[in-house]
Amino acid sequence: MLIVQKFGGTSVGDLDRIANVAKRVSATKKEGNDVIVVVSAMSGETNKLVGYAENFSKNPSKAEMDMLLSSGERVTASLLSIALNEMGHKTVAMTGRKAGIITDDSHTKARIEEINPEVMRANIQEGRIIVVAGFQGVNYAGDITTLGRGGSDLSAVAIAGAIGADLCEIYTDVSGIYTTDPRIEPKAKKLDKISYDEMLELASLGAKVLQNRSVEMAKKLNVNLVTRTSFSNEEGTLITKEENIMEAPLVSGIALDRNQARISLIGVIDKPGIASDIFNRLAEAEVNIDVIIQNKAQDGTTNIDFTVPVAELNDAKSVVDAFVAKGDIKDDSYNENICKVSVVGVGMKSHAGVAARAFSTMAENNININMISTSEIKVSMVIDEKYAELAVRGLHATYELDK
């Protein structure tokens, strides 16, 4: 088998942990597999580099930041390659450039355009273990770029797809995907398998194990993705096509997102295109809108409520204030003491009553639902933040996810 293994910052956090990773990679190679390893910077290294830059400038050039930040992963790749060489393996460390990762020109948040795997393929054929510095590539002009948050995961999945790997393993400090956060519900169970679509929903709804971009790319490139811990030999969770899961459960997991704020627009003037104007302005300000509710007021105006990430609340306020100043909106209010709890499962496609059971659970626990959003495989409810953990535990029990 050809296996791509990615190790995050906590997995390579110090020299002892890099040594442990080398032992794991060595064992995989000795089992007869070809191995490509993708590594993050050692934990804390990126923040340290950012601090160095801010010592000289509060607004450094993004191109220079890419040059700086990409060095963290190169250090880890070199050290792991040295360790593996010392264990008797033929290895080679590669930058994103040498691995053939070509991106667009968006410094600090580049998107992968293509990967030329020929250099990697030649080294695999010569029996080498390849260690790639994740999170980075080069644009067509040859400038170093970085891929933004979750970039090393993205590097690993893209490489796996480009070279036709049999498996891509993402090693972190957690042992897989759980039915919900075990810190909230100790009865949470680790899932053996989950579909790409379910994982995308869970990731977008607050689950922090994988970034959306890497799951989206795994789905697009049909890469079998496993997330597991680097601190034990415990089996992880396979993220794969829905048809590869023989008996998909009705509900796979309960997600909680505390990073939500509610904006209420009261007395929006009732004229064609006003909602379009408001949300276009929010889009231009790069504010991400989630749940939206609109209803008519008794005086002929409209009330609109929607949620945004807490970090984008101030940007949203600036947009809304401009409409209030023009008289298009009578009043506005904001609430950061909310959260979103979601029920996710591909089994919803073929079973009725999933939403009704969720609403009944909220009622039984005296939790008022402020807003509701649904898709084919999820039901999301915006509730007061103080009821977050009660809601998660109640829903987890309702769908018997501890069984």
WOQUI-V750508 format. One record per helix or strand. SS is the DSSP state (hx for helix, st for strand). FROM is the first residue (numbers start at 1). TO is the last residue. If there is no record, write none. Layout:
ss->(SS SS)
from->(FROM FROM)
to->(TO TO)
This chain:
ss->(st hx st hx hx st st st hx st st st hx st st st st hx hx st st hx st st hx st st hx st st hx hx st st hx)
from->(2 15 34 45 62 91 101 112 118 129 136 144 151 167 178 190 193 196 212 225 237 242 253 261 274 289 302 310 329 338 346 354 371 378 385)
to->(7 30 39 56 86 94 103 115 125 133 138 146 163 172 178 190 195 204 221 229 240 244 257 268 284 296 308 326 335 344 350 364 375 384 398)
